[in-house]
């Protein structure tokens, strides 16, 4: 029985194969049950502790969400990209420019080990 705020069969068929597969540990909870609990939490806007027990312990749901954060972006990206490309909404010209400069702490005037030099004894700048 599909309840309100749960994934339908068609949604599960699309999302199920995209979920990450863990090769370690025991398989204790059903992926669909856990995902339905996470979906229920975000569709209703409640706190993690208020998720119904039928989805499993709230701490387990939270841990699965936190550890697997980002999988939903990877899962939906190909679908959204394919639909947008088919509609002609994507301009495939890409230009990326990014510069990151990090200065060493001493470059910012951090004091070196040892006693601080009083301003009166410091050498003058030329």
N, C-alpha and C positions, 0 to 999 in steps of 0.2 A: 504494500500500500504506500503510495507516494503522498507525503504530507506537504502542507504548505511550506515554502522556503526550502524544499529539498530538490535535488537534481532529478530531472525526468530521465526516462530510459534513453532517449536520444542524446541528452546532454552527457549522460554517463558514458555512452558509447564513444562520444567524441573525446571526452576528457580522460577516461580510464587509461587508455594506452599511453597517454602523455605523462602520467605520473612517474616520479623517479622510483626505481626498483632498488631496494636494499638487499645486498647479498649477505649481510651480516645479521646476526641475532635471530630471535624468534619472530614469527609472523603472528602477533597476538590479536590485532584488531583488523577488521575488514576496512579496506581503503575507502570504499564507498560510504561506510558508516562514519568514518573520521571526516571525510571531505564534506559530507552532509552536515555534520556538527559545526565545522568551520564556516560553511556557507550560511547555516542558520544563524550563527553568531553575528556575522557581518550584515546579513539581510535584515535582522531585527535590531541591531545596534546595541545589544545588551553586553554586559560584562561577561568575561570568560566563566566566572563562577555560576552564572545564571543559565548556562547551556544545559538543556535537559539531559538526564542520566541515560536516556536511550541511545545517545551518541557516544557514550563512554565517559571516563573521568575528564573533567574540564582541564586538568593539568596535562593530561596526555594530548588532548586536542591542541592546547596552547603550544606544547613542545613540538608537535608535528608541524604546526604552522610556522613556528619560529625557525626550526631547523630546515624546513623545506621552503622558507620564504624565497620568493623569486621564481619558483617553478611555474606559477600561474602566468607570469609574464612570458616565460619561454613557451608555455603551452598555447597562449592566445596569439602570440606574435606571428607565427606562420599563417594562421587563419585570417587575421586582420590584414596582413600584407597581401595575401592572395586575393582577398576580396577587393582591396584598394587598387591593386594592380589590374585586376580584371575591369574595374570601373574606370581605369585611366587616371586615378587620383594621385599616382606616384610619379614624381619627376626624378629619374634615377641619376641626376647630376648631383654629386656630393662633393663638398669642399670642407675639409677639417683643418683648423688651425688652432693649436694649443701649445702654450709655452708654460712650463713650470720651472721656476728657479728657486732653489732652496739655499739659503746662506747658512754657513756654519755658525754656531752660537758665538764664536769669538769675532765673527765679522760684524756682529750687532753691538759690539762694545762690552761683551760680558767680561767680568773681572777674571783674571787668571788666578791660579792658586797662589797663595801667599797673602801677605798683608796688603791692604789697599794703600795706594800711593796718595798722600794728601795733595790737594790741588796746587798748593804753593810749591811743592817739590816736583811737580810734573813738568817734563820738558815742553817748551813752547812749540806750537805748530809753526812750520816755516811758511 
